[in-house]
Amino acid sequence: MFRPVRVLLTCCALVCASAPAGCSIEDTRATGAPSPSPSPAKVTPHPTAPSVPRARDLPRGGRTVFPRHQLVAYVGMPGSPELGPLDADLDARADRLERVARTYAAGRVPLPVMELIAVVANAHAGPDRMYRSRIDDAEVDRYLAVARRHRMLLLIDVQPGRADPLREIRRYERWLTQPDVGLAFDPEWAVGPRQIPGEVFGHTTGAELDAIASYLSGLVTRHGLPEKVFVFHQLSPLIVSKERALRPHPGVATIKSVDGIGPRTEKIKTWNRLVPGRAAGVQPGFKLFYDEDTRHHGRLMTAAEVLALRPRPVLVTYE
């Protein structure tokens, strides 16, 4: 079973979130250093993907995400409860997610989201030395089938390790060309060719995010898809540089998920630090952690407290 490495960065995140320079965590992938090419993906047997919904609309109607919808997500990976609630018992978890999503409606249509970690960063190199592992394709199909039974969106979450992020994302094109599947990119785990996930913060740039959004926009245009959700996660200023190079792209609803960790006061500080720097057209999202936020006798923020943030988060994610 894959072993997550988030715990190695949790303490440093609280320190580095407020320190764009001089942090003890090493910053980013090496600029201009060539990344090793990933080895060919292993082909694993998998069942035929669930049939695409007839309507070329979003699961609960319409072809644009905002301002009509309020997104609420659960994160997870098969067999890894430490990575979020979507580790097992998927139909039961989907029912629970539905109830949580309703508490965030506040005048909008709740659209629950299942965020599946399909590519997870590892502290060990693996056969191709990319420091990431992929779940079986059959598991992606299984999660998509559950999402469709419950009329939810599926987000494919990519933590690329040393692999090239866009190349890793393109591997999931057969799912991304479906109308109810979006993308989440976690650059905290996108490290350089001589770095190890968990020992450093990974890094991305506005230009790299723009290339991903442009790729998704092309899929939307070629396949006549409804708007495609693209989420990038950020918990520290160190993780994204020159964000304003990320431009709006037709058919792509881009969201910056602010993943501040800790008690409510610290999370709001991270929110206030990261939200003003959003690129044009990027919507704000907010993440809650069942374990990290409640450590040291803390409590999880309520829906009312999250909805009171300004600007209002269009996506609320639970891990």
Secondary structure as a PSIPRED ss2 file (coil, helix, strand):
# PSIPRED VFORMAT (PSIPRED V4.0)

   1 M C   1.000  0.000  0.000
   2 F C   1.000  0.000  0.000
   3 R C   1.000  0.000  0.000
   4 P C   1.000  0.000  0.000
   5 V C   1.000  0.000  0.000
   6 R C   1.000  0.000  0.000
   7 V H   0.000  1.000  0.000
   8 L H   0.000  1.000  0.000
   9 L H   0.000  1.000  0.000
  10 T H   0.000  1.000  0.000
  11 C H   0.000  1.000  0.000
  12 C H   0.000  1.000  0.000
  13 A H   0.000  1.000  0.000
  14 L H   0.000  1.000  0.000
  15 V H   0.000  1.000  0.000
  16 C H   0.000  1.000  0.000
  17 A C   1.000  0.000  0.000
  18 S C   1.000  0.000  0.000
  19 A C   1.000  0.000  0.000
  20 P C   1.000  0.000  0.000
  21 A C   1.000  0.000  0.000
  22 G C   1.000  0.000  0.000
  23 C C   1.000  0.000  0.000
  24 S C   1.000  0.000  0.000
  25 I C   1.000  0.000  0.000
  26 E C   1.000  0.000  0.000
  27 D E   0.000  0.000  1.000
  28 T C   1.000  0.000  0.000
  29 R C   1.000  0.000  0.000
  30 A C   1.000  0.000  0.000
  31 T C   1.000  0.000  0.000
  32 G C   1.000  0.000  0.000
  33 A C   1.000  0.000  0.000
  34 P C   1.000  0.000  0.000
  35 S C   1.000  0.000  0.000
  36 P C   1.000  0.000  0.000
  37 S C   1.000  0.000  0.000
  38 P C   1.000  0.000  0.000
  39 S C   1.000  0.000  0.000
  40 P C   1.000  0.000  0.000
  41 A C   1.000  0.000  0.000
  42 K C   1.000  0.000  0.000
  43 V C   1.000  0.000  0.000
  44 T C   1.000  0.000  0.000
  45 P C   1.000  0.000  0.000
  46 H C   1.000  0.000  0.000
  47 P C   1.000  0.000  0.000
  48 T C   1.000  0.000  0.000
  49 A C   1.000  0.000  0.000
  50 P C   1.000  0.000  0.000
  51 S C   1.000  0.000  0.000
  52 V C   1.000  0.000  0.000
  53 P C   1.000  0.000  0.000
  54 R C   1.000  0.000  0.000
  55 A C   1.000  0.000  0.000
  56 R C   1.000  0.000  0.000
  57 D C   1.000  0.000  0.000
  58 L C   1.000  0.000  0.000
  59 P C   1.000  0.000  0.000
  60 R C   1.000  0.000  0.000
  61 G C   1.000  0.000  0.000
  62 G C   1.000  0.000  0.000
  63 R C   1.000  0.000  0.000
  64 T C   1.000  0.000  0.000
  65 V C   1.000  0.000  0.000
  66 F C   1.000  0.000  0.000
  67 P C   1.000  0.000  0.000
  68 R C   1.000  0.000  0.000
  69 H E   0.000  0.000  1.000
  70 Q E   0.000  0.000  1.000
  71 L E   0.000  0.000  1.000
  72 V E   0.000  0.000  1.000
  73 A E   0.000  0.000  1.000
  74 Y E   0.000  0.000  1.000
  75 V E   0.000  0.000  1.000
  76 G E   0.000  0.000  1.000
  77 M C   1.000  0.000  0.000
  78 P C   1.000  0.000  0.000
  79 G C   1.000  0.000  0.000
  80 S C   1.000  0.000  0.000
  81 P H   0.000  1.000  0.000
  82 E H   0.000  1.000  0.000
  83 L H   0.000  1.000  0.000
  84 G C   1.000  0.000  0.000
  85 P C   1.000  0.000  0.000
  86 L C   1.000  0.000  0.000
  87 D C   1.000  0.000  0.000
  88 A C   1.000  0.000  0.000
  89 D C   1.000  0.000  0.000
  90 L H   0.000  1.000  0.000
  91 D H   0.000  1.000  0.000
  92 A H   0.000  1.000  0.000
  93 R H   0.000  1.000  0.000
  94 A H   0.000  1.000  0.000
  95 D H   0.000  1.000  0.000
  96 R H   0.000  1.000  0.000
  97 L H   0.000  1.000  0.000
  98 E H   0.000  1.000  0.000
  99 R H   0.000  1.000  0.000
 100 V H   0.000  1.000  0.000
 101 A H   0.000  1.000  0.000
 102 R H   0.000  1.000  0.000
 103 T C   1.000  0.000  0.000
 104 Y C   1.000  0.000  0.000
 105 A C   1.000  0.000  0.000
 106 A C   1.000  0.000  0.000
 107 G C   1.000  0.000  0.000
 108 R C   1.000  0.000  0.000
 109 V E   0.000  0.000  1.000
 110 P E   0.000  0.000  1.000
 111 L E   0.000  0.000  1.000
 112 P E   0.000  0.000  1.000
 113 V E   0.000  0.000  1.000
 114 M E   0.000  0.000  1.000
 115 E E   0.000  0.000  1.000
 116 L E   0.000  0.000  1.000
 117 I E   0.000  0.000  1.000
 118 A E   0.000  0.000  1.000
 119 V E   0.000  0.000  1.000
 120 V E   0.000  0.000  1.000
 121 A E   0.000  0.000  1.000
 122 N C   1.000  0.000  0.000
 123 A C   1.000  0.000  0.000
 124 H C   1.000  0.000  0.000
 125 A C   1.000  0.000  0.000
 126 G C   1.000  0.000  0.000
 127 P C   1.000  0.000  0.000
 128 D C   1.000  0.000  0.000
 129 R C   1.000  0.000  0.000
 130 M C   1.000  0.000  0.000
 131 Y C   1.000  0.000  0.000
 132 R E   0.000  0.000  1.000
 133 S E   0.000  0.000  1.000
 134 R E   0.000  0.000  1.000
 135 I C   1.000  0.000  0.000
 136 D C   1.000  0.000  0.000
 137 D H   0.000  1.000  0.000
 138 A H   0.000  1.000  0.000
 139 E H   0.000  1.000  0.000
 140 V H   0.000  1.000  0.000
 141 D H   0.000  1.000  0.000
 142 R H   0.000  1.000  0.000
 143 Y H   0.000  1.000  0.000
 144 L H   0.000  1.000  0.000
 145 A H   0.000  1.000  0.000
 146 V H   0.000  1.000  0.000
 147 A H   0.000  1.000  0.000
 148 R H   0.000  1.000  0.000
 149 R H   0.000  1.000  0.000
 150 H C   1.000  0.000  0.000
 151 R C   1.000  0.000  0.000
 152 M C   1.000  0.000  0.000
 153 L E   0.000  0.000  1.000
 154 L E   0.000  0.000  1.000
 155 L E   0.000  0.000  1.000
 156 I E   0.000  0.000  1.000
 157 D E   0.000  0.000  1.000
 158 V E   0.000  0.000  1.000
 159 Q C   1.000  0.000  0.000
 160 P C   1.000  0.000  0.000
 161 G E   0.000  0.000  1.000
 162 R C   1.000  0.000  0.000
 163 A C   1.000  0.000  0.000
 164 D C   1.000  0.000  0.000
 165 P H   0.000  1.000  0.000
 166 L H   0.000  1.000  0.000
 167 R H   0.000  1.000  0.000
 168 E H   0.000  1.000  0.000
 169 I H   0.000  1.000  0.000
 170 R H   0.000  1.000  0.000
 171 R C   1.000  0.000  0.000
 172 Y C   1.000  0.000  0.000
 173 E H   0.000  1.000  0.000
 174 R H   0.000  1.000  0.000
 175 W H   0.000  1.000  0.000
 176 L H   0.000  1.000  0.000
 177 T C   1.000  0.000  0.000
 178 Q C   1.000  0.000  0.000
 179 P C   1.000  0.000  0.000
 180 D C   1.000  0.000  0.000
 181 V E   0.000  0.000  1.000
 182 G E   0.000  0.000  1.000
 183 L E   0.000  0.000  1.000
 184 A E   0.000  0.000  1.000
 185 F E   0.000  0.000  1.000
 186 D C   1.000  0.000  0.000
 187 P H   0.000  1.000  0.000
 188 E H   0.000  1.000  0.000
 189 W H   0.000  1.000  0.000
 190 A E   0.000  0.000  1.000
 191 V C   1.000  0.000  0.000
 192 G C   1.000  0.000  0.000
 193 P C   1.000  0.000  0.000
 194 R C   1.000  0.000  0.000
 195 Q C   1.000  0.000  0.000
 196 I C   1.000  0.000  0.000
 197 P E   0.000  0.000  1.000
 198 G C   1.000  0.000  0.000
 199 E C   1.000  0.000  0.000
 200 V E   0.000  0.000  1.000
 201 F E   0.000  0.000  1.000
 202 G C   1.000  0.000  0.000
 203 H C   1.000  0.000  0.000
 204 T E   0.000  0.000  1.000
 205 T E   0.000  0.000  1.000
 206 G H   0.000  1.000  0.000
 207 A H   0.000  1.000  0.000
 208 E H   0.000  1.000  0.000
 209 L H   0.000  1.000  0.000
 210 D H   0.000  1.000  0.000
 211 A H   0.000  1.000  0.000
 212 I H   0.000  1.000  0.000
 213 A H   0.000  1.000  0.000
 214 S H   0.000  1.000  0.000
 215 Y H   0.000  1.000  0.000
 216 L H   0.000  1.000  0.000
 217 S H   0.000  1.000  0.000
 218 G H   0.000  1.000  0.000
 219 L H   0.000  1.000  0.000
 220 V H   0.000  1.000  0.000
 221 T H   0.000  1.000  0.000
 222 R H   0.000  1.000  0.000
 223 H H   0.000  1.000  0.000
 224 G C   1.000  0.000  0.000
 225 L C   1.000  0.000  0.000
 226 P C   1.000  0.000  0.000
 227 E C   1.000  0.000  0.000
 228 K E   0.000  0.000  1.000
 229 V E   0.000  0.000  1.000
 230 F E   0.000  0.000  1.000
 231 V E   0.000  0.000  1.000
 232 F E   0.000  0.000  1.000
 233 H E   0.000  0.000  1.000
 234 Q E   0.000  0.000  1.000
 235 L C   1.000  0.000  0.000
 236 S C   1.000  0.000  0.000
 237 P C   1.000  0.000  0.000
 238 L C   1.000  0.000  0.000
 239 I C   1.000  0.000  0.000
 240 V E   0.000  0.000  1.000
 241 S E   0.000  0.000  1.000
 242 K C   1.000  0.000  0.000
 243 E H   0.000  1.000  0.000
 244 R H   0.000  1.000  0.000
 245 A H   0.000  1.000  0.000
 246 L C   1.000  0.000  0.000
 247 R C   1.000  0.000  0.000
 248 P C   1.000  0.000  0.000
 249 H C   1.000  0.000  0.000
 250 P C   1.000  0.000  0.000
 251 G C   1.000  0.000  0.000
 252 V E   0.000  0.000  1.000
 253 A E   0.000  0.000  1.000
 254 T E   0.000  0.000  1.000
 255 I E   0.000  0.000  1.000
 256 K E   0.000  0.000  1.000
 257 S E   0.000  0.000  1.000
 258 V E   0.000  0.000  1.000
 259 D C   1.000  0.000  0.000
 260 G C   1.000  0.000  0.000
 261 I C   1.000  0.000  0.000
 262 G C   1.000  0.000  0.000
 263 P C   1.000  0.000  0.000
 264 R H   0.000  1.000  0.000
 265 T H   0.000  1.000  0.000
 266 E H   0.000  1.000  0.000
 267 K H   0.000  1.000  0.000
 268 I H   0.000  1.000  0.000
 269 K H   0.000  1.000  0.000
 270 T H   0.000  1.000  0.000
 271 W H   0.000  1.000  0.000
 272 N H   0.000  1.000  0.000
 273 R H   0.000  1.000  0.000
 274 L H   0.000  1.000  0.000
 275 V H   0.000  1.000  0.000
 276 P H   0.000  1.000  0.000
 277 G H   0.000  1.000  0.000
 278 R C   1.000  0.000  0.000
 279 A C   1.000  0.000  0.000
 280 A C   1.000  0.000  0.000
 281 G C   1.000  0.000  0.000
 282 V C   1.000  0.000  0.000
 283 Q E   0.000  0.000  1.000
 284 P E   0.000  0.000  1.000
 285 G E   0.000  0.000  1.000
 286 F E   0.000  0.000  1.000
 287 K E   0.000  0.000  1.000
 288 L E   0.000  0.000  1.000
 289 F C   1.000  0.000  0.000
 290 Y C   1.000  0.000  0.000
 291 D C   1.000  0.000  0.000
 292 E C   1.000  0.000  0.000
 293 D C   1.000  0.000  0.000
 294 T C   1.000  0.000  0.000
 295 R H   0.000  1.000  0.000
 296 H H   0.000  1.000  0.000
 297 H H   0.000  1.000  0.000
 298 G C   1.000  0.000  0.000
 299 R C   1.000  0.000  0.000
 300 L C   1.000  0.000  0.000
 301 M C   1.000  0.000  0.000
 302 T C   1.000  0.000  0.000
 303 A H   0.000  1.000  0.000
 304 A H   0.000  1.000  0.000
 305 E H   0.000  1.000  0.000
 306 V H   0.000  1.000  0.000
 307 L H   0.000  1.000  0.000
 308 A C   1.000  0.000  0.000
 309 L C   1.000  0.000  0.000
 310 R C   1.000  0.000  0.000
 311 P C   1.000  0.000  0.000
 312 R C   1.000  0.000  0.000
 313 P C   1.000  0.000  0.000
 314 V C   1.000  0.000  0.000
 315 L E   0.000  0.000  1.000
 316 V E   0.000  0.000  1.000
 317 T E   0.000  0.000  1.000
 318 Y E   0.000  0.000  1.000
 319 E C   1.000  0.000  0.000
